[in-house]
Every structure is written in C-alpha cells, then in structure tokens.
Amino acid sequence: MTVNLAQLRAFLAVVDEGGFSAAAPALGISQSAVSHAVAALERAVGSPVLHRAKDPQLTSLGSRLVEHARTAVAAASAITDLAAEHASRPTGTIRLAAPATVCQGLLPDLLGRWRSEFPAVTIRVFEGEDHEIAEWLAERTVDMAVLVDPRSADGVEIGTDRFHALLRRDHPLASEAYVDVTDLDDDPFLLSDGGCERHVRDLYRQVGARLHPTHRVRECATLIAMVQAGVGVSVVPGLMASMIDQRLVMVPLRQKKERRLVLSGPPSGAWHPAVVAIISGLSAAT
C-alpha cells in the first residue's frame, strides 16, 4: 500500500490543529474522514504515527515522518501553484493577517469580492496586533497582511481610517459634531495598548497635552464593554463602528489623525501567485 498526499495532509492537520476534530474544518472534511486517512497512512507505513488521546501526540515514527510529510505536501502545493500561475488561474490557501478592526470593518466585503474573482483560492484570516502582524509577515508565517502605516511596503492601500472619540450614548458630549481630545479629560480614559496607542499619543502631542490613561486594555471587545458600562471613554479608529451597538457613539475629533491600511506580501522573497493576483487586482481597480 502506498502513501498519498491526502493521508499526509490529514496527518499534518491533526498535528498542526491539535486534534482530529479541529483538523476536520481546516481540511473541509468530516472528522471520520480525517481518522480514516490517518489510519490508512498508518497501515501504509506499518506502524502508528500518533498516540490516540484527547490531544494526539506524535509517536517516534510520527516525529521522524512529520517533516518529510511537510516537504511532500509543500512540494505538491508548489507544483499546483506554478501550474495555476502559468495558466493565470491562481489557486491555493492564503493566510491573511489583519488587525481586529480591519477584520470586522473591511475584510467581509473584500473576502466576498475575492471569493468571486478567485474561486480556487482559500483565504484563512488571522487577527493580531499591528506589531505581531508585521512580524508574522516578515517571518512568512502568513502570506499576506494588512499593515498599519508601514514605513515602506510593496502593496496597495485599501483605505484610511480616522480616529474618533468612543462614548456612551448618554454622555454629555455624545451629541456634539466634533470633540477636542482635551474635552475627554473629565472622564477616566481607556487606552488601547495595541497598535492604536501610538496614534492616540500623537493626538495628545498635537495639542501639547499629556495622556494619563486610567486603564490599559488590549482587546477591542473588552474596551467596548468597559465604555458601555460607563467605566470611561476612549479614542478608537473609525472602523470600530462596525463592532459597536446603539449604546455607544463615535464622535469625530477636531484633531485629525488617520492610519493608512496597506495590503502587502512578505518584505523579502517571492510572493505566493495568489497574493500577486489579489494585490494586482486591487491596484488596477484604484
């Protein structure tokens, strides 16, 4: 009995995703099919490659086999990608990283567009902080990313995003057309200590004021919940509007501060053909 790529892909998915049930959606097949594929691989090699448990572990043979499996699957994918590039029909799986606000506010429309334009391309989305995303792209952990205010990057600008004050709807400033950042000093300030911190500090420098945050918050959902609860106010990018409900409002700031959003591939080395096609398509449309 011979080893085939489907068996190797199932084996790697179980290893990478941490279990048979998690591997199934990653491969787009049932958990039973994953189990059958790994069992067929074990019959082909004549020995177990995984210890069956809640969190499957590699056997000694599995540990020796896993890198060879990666090489074989990567080689097969590369051949498929080259053939698709030659035929001008990009295919394959693209790992795309973006900040949470971009994932909520911009990506749904883009993913729908790409699904129509590149039906043979599968895009898997990963949320991260600005610095994490840049690192993932540089290390080629992801194939494509939305970078915030990159100093230099090949790619295409997919939007600019202006910062706003985030307030409860019953806040005294909620009905104003604009607010000054210093108008927020009467309330506890909630600072997002992810990628937005540098933009918020720049806003305060514009007016010669110092920022004194009462709380530092990493997750957007936590920040939103705290403002909803009346814990304080914040300054956030406009794309967060897609994440809030009627209990909150976003009021434009008199001090203008925007972030540039650039879709790009890795800073070094060749880009995946599908990334080239996606970015070229957006560039042609702008």
C-alpha positions in Angstrom: 0.0 0.0 0.0 1.4 3.4 -0.9 1.3 6.7 0.9 -0.7 9.5 -0.7 -1.0 13.3 -0.3 -4.5 13.1 1.3 -3.2 10.9 4.1 -0.2 13.2 4.7 -2.4 16.3 4.7 -4.7 14.7 7.2 -1.8 13.7 9.4 -0.3 17.2 9.3 -3.7 18.8 10.0 -4.1 16.7 13.2 -0.6 17.7 14.3 -1.0 21.4 13.5 -4.6 21.9 14.6 -4.2 19.9 17.8 -6.7 17.1 17.2 -8.9 15.2 14.9 -12.0 17.4 15.5 -10.0 20.6 14.9 -8.4 19.1 11.8 -11.7 18.4 10.1 -12.8 22.0 9.4 -9.3 23.0 8.5 -9.4 20.4 5.7 -13.1 20.8 4.9 -13.9 17.2 5.5 -15.6 15.2 8.3 -13.8 14.1 11.5 -14.4 10.5 10.4 -12.7 11.1 7.1 -9.6 12.5 8.9 -9.5 9.4 11.1 -9.8 7.1 8.1 -7.0 9.0 6.3 -4.6 8.8 9.3 -5.4 5.1 9.8 -4.7 4.5 6.1 -1.3 6.2 6.5 -0.5 4.1 9.5 -1.4 0.9 7.5 0.8 2.1 4.7 3.8 2.7 6.9 3.2 -0.3 9.1 3.1 1.5 12.4 1.2 4.2 14.4 2.2 7.8 13.8 0.0 9.3 16.5 -0.9 8.3 20.1 -4.7 8.5 20.2 -5.7 10.7 23.1 -7.6 13.9 23.7 -4.6 15.8 22.5 -2.9 13.4 20.0 0.9 13.1 20.3 3.4 12.0 17.7 4.9 8.5 18.1 8.6 8.1 17.4 7.9 7.2 13.8 5.5 10.1 13.5 8.2 12.5 14.8 10.5 11.3 12.0 7.8 11.3 9.4 6.3 14.8 10.0 9.0 16.9 8.3 9.1 14.6 5.3 5.3 15.0 5.1 5.6 18.7 5.2 8.1 18.7 2.4 6.0 16.4 0.3 2.8 18.4 0.8 4.7 21.7 0.2 6.2 20.4 -3.0 2.8 19.3 -4.3 1.3 22.7 -3.4 4.2 24.5 -5.2 3.7 22.4 -8.3 -0.1 23.2 -8.2 0.7 26.9 -7.7 3.1 27.1 -10.6 0.7 25.4 -12.9 -2.0 27.8 -11.9 0.3 30.8 -12.3 1.2 29.6 -15.8 -2.5 29.3 -16.6 -3.2 32.7 -15.0 -5.6 30.9 -12.6 -4.4 31.4 -9.0 -5.2 28.7 -6.6 -4.1 27.6 -3.1 -4.6 28.6 0.5 -3.6 32.1 1.6 -3.0 33.0 5.3 -4.1 36.7 5.7 -3.3 38.6 8.9 -5.1 41.9 9.9 -6.0 43.9 13.0 -9.3 43.2 14.6 -11.0 46.4 13.4 -9.9 45.7 9.8 -11.2 42.1 10.1 -14.6 43.5 11.2 -14.8 46.6 9.1 -13.1 45.9 5.8 -12.4 42.3 5.3 -16.0 41.0 4.9 -16.5 42.9 1.7 -13.0 42.1 0.4 -13.4 38.4 1.1 -16.7 38.4 -0.8 -15.0 40.1 -3.7 -12.0 37.7 -3.7 -14.3 34.7 -3.4 -16.0 35.8 -6.7 -12.8 36.8 -8.5 -10.6 33.9 -7.3 -12.8 30.9 -6.6 -9.9 28.5 -6.4 -8.2 30.5 -3.7 -9.0 29.8 0.0 -8.2 32.6 2.5 -7.7 31.9 6.2 -7.8 35.0 8.4 -5.7 35.6 11.5 -6.3 38.6 13.8 -3.3 40.2 15.5 -1.9 43.4 16.9 0.0 45.7 14.4 3.5 44.7 15.5 2.5 41.0 15.6 1.2 41.2 12.0 4.4 42.8 10.7 6.5 40.1 12.4 4.3 37.3 11.0 4.6 38.7 7.5 8.4 39.1 7.8 8.8 35.6 9.1 6.4 34.3 6.4 4.1 32.8 9.0 1.4 34.4 6.9 1.3 35.1 3.1 -0.4 38.4 3.1 -1.2 41.1 5.7 -2.9 44.4 6.2 -0.2 46.7 7.6 -0.9 49.9 9.5 1.2 52.9 8.5 4.1 50.9 7.0 7.2 53.0 6.5 7.8 51.2 3.2 5.9 48.3 1.7 5.0 47.0 -1.7 1.3 46.5 -1.9 -1.9 48.5 -2.3 -3.6 51.0 0.1 -7.0 49.7 0.9 -8.2 52.6 3.0 -7.5 55.3 5.6 -9.1 55.2 9.0 -9.7 58.4 11.1 -9.8 58.3 14.9 -12.9 59.2 16.9 -13.9 59.5 20.5 -15.8 56.5 21.7 -18.6 57.5 24.2 -21.8 56.1 25.8 -24.9 57.5 24.0 -25.9 59.3 27.2 -22.5 61.0 27.6 -22.8 64.9 27.6 -20.5 65.1 24.5 -22.3 62.4 22.5 -24.4 64.8 20.5 -21.5 67.1 19.6 -20.4 67.4 15.9 -16.8 67.3 17.0 -14.9 67.0 20.3 -11.4 68.0 21.3 -9.2 65.3 22.8 -8.8 67.5 25.9 -12.6 67.5 26.3 -12.2 63.9 27.3 -10.0 64.7 30.4 -13.1 64.9 32.7 -13.6 61.1 32.3 -11.4 58.1 33.0 -9.5 57.3 29.8 -9.3 53.8 28.5 -6.2 53.3 26.3 -6.0 50.5 23.8 -2.4 49.4 24.3 -2.3 47.5 21.0 -1.4 49.2 17.7 -3.6 52.3 18.3 -1.6 53.6 21.3 0.9 55.5 19.2 -1.9 57.2 17.2 -3.6 58.3 20.4 -0.4 59.6 21.9 0.2 61.6 18.7 -3.2 63.2 19.0 -2.4 64.4 22.5 1.0 65.7 21.3 -0.8 67.8 18.7 -2.4 69.9 21.4 0.6 69.8 23.8 -1.2 67.7 26.3 -0.1 64.6 28.2 -2.2 61.4 28.1 -3.0 59.9 31.5 -4.8 56.6 30.9 -6.8 55.2 33.8 -6.9 51.7 32.3 -5.0 50.0 29.6 -6.9 47.5 27.5 -5.7 45.0 24.9 -8.9 43.5 23.4 -11.3 45.6 21.4 -14.3 43.7 22.8 -13.1 44.5 26.4 -12.7 48.2 25.6 -16.2 48.4 24.1 -17.7 46.6 27.1 -16.0 49.0 29.6 -17.2 52.1 27.7 -20.7 50.5 27.6 -20.5 50.0 31.4 -19.6 53.6 32.0 -16.1 52.9 33.2 -14.6 55.6 30.9 -14.2 56.9 27.4 -11.7 56.2 24.7 -10.2 57.2 21.3 -10.5 54.5 18.6 -10.2 54.1 14.8 -13.3 54.7 12.8 -13.5 51.0 11.6 -14.6 50.1 15.2 -18.0 51.4 14.2 -18.8 48.0 12.8 -18.2 46.5 16.3 -20.4 48.7 18.5 -24.2 48.8 19.0 -26.7 51.6 19.7 -25.5 52.1 23.3 -22.3 53.8 22.1 -21.5 56.6 19.6 -18.3 57.6 17.8 -17.7 61.4 17.6 -15.1 62.8 15.2 -12.1 64.6 16.8 -11.1 68.1 15.9 -7.5 66.9 15.8 -7.3 64.9 12.6 -5.4 61.6 12.9 -5.6 58.8 10.3 -3.9 55.5 9.9 -3.1 54.1 6.4 -4.0 50.5 5.7 -1.8 48.7 3.2 -2.3 45.2 1.9 1.0 43.6 1.2 3.0 40.4 0.8 6.2 39.5 2.7 9.0 42.1 2.6 11.5 39.6 1.1 11.3 36.6 -1.2 8.8 35.7 -3.8 5.1 36.2 -3.1 2.5 33.4 -3.5 1.0 33.7 -7.0 -2.5 34.2 -5.5 -1.2 37.1 -3.4 0.3 38.7 -6.5 -3.1 38.3 -8.3 -5.1 39.7 -5.4 -3.0 42.8 -4.9 -2.6 43.4 -8.7 -6.4 43.2 -8.9 -6.9 45.8 -6.2 -4.2 48.1 -7.7 -5.8 48.0 -11.1 -9.2 49.0 -9.5 -7.8 52.0 -7.7 
